[in-house]
Amino acid sequence: MYSDKVDQKIMDFLRDDSRESFVDIGKKLKLSESAIRRRVKNLVDNKIIKKFTIEIGEENATSAIVLISVDSATDTSKVSEKLAKLEGVKTVYEITGQYDITTIISAPNISEINKSIDALRKIQGVIDTNTVIILRKVS
């Protein structure tokens, strides 16, 4: 999956702080800034790193878990791909049990969460949803 241990360490640094400079990462790994830049570019080009993002502090965001049932005549993976592209959807899991898919949605407020849920319910093949608003994260 990863090119080598150095690439893994670079990704670990970026996962902890995506704003950390290539110079600072290079110093920690005893590599030049240009070597780190080249490695990150290769990781992006090879789609090992898909995107750089921010995580909003929990006190500034509202999150929900949405459990989704998919029509048995519909390809679940196609629904999952469409869900992953929706605004606010942070994670999509295909699961076993009563529901076929679960998503984690995050937005600045309940109104925006509701917009995301309305959009996901319109995806062809989605036949039922069950939404749980996350009150707080314990650990």
TAJO-V373729 format. One line per field, one symbol per residue. psi: psi as a letter, one per 40 degrees, with the letter a starting at -180 (. if undefined). Layout:
psi = ???
This chain:
psi = didaddddddddddddgeehidddddddefiidddddddddddddefdhdihiihhhdeeihiihhhhhhhdeihdddddddddeihehdihhhiiadidiiihhhididdddddddddddehhdheiihhhhhdihd.
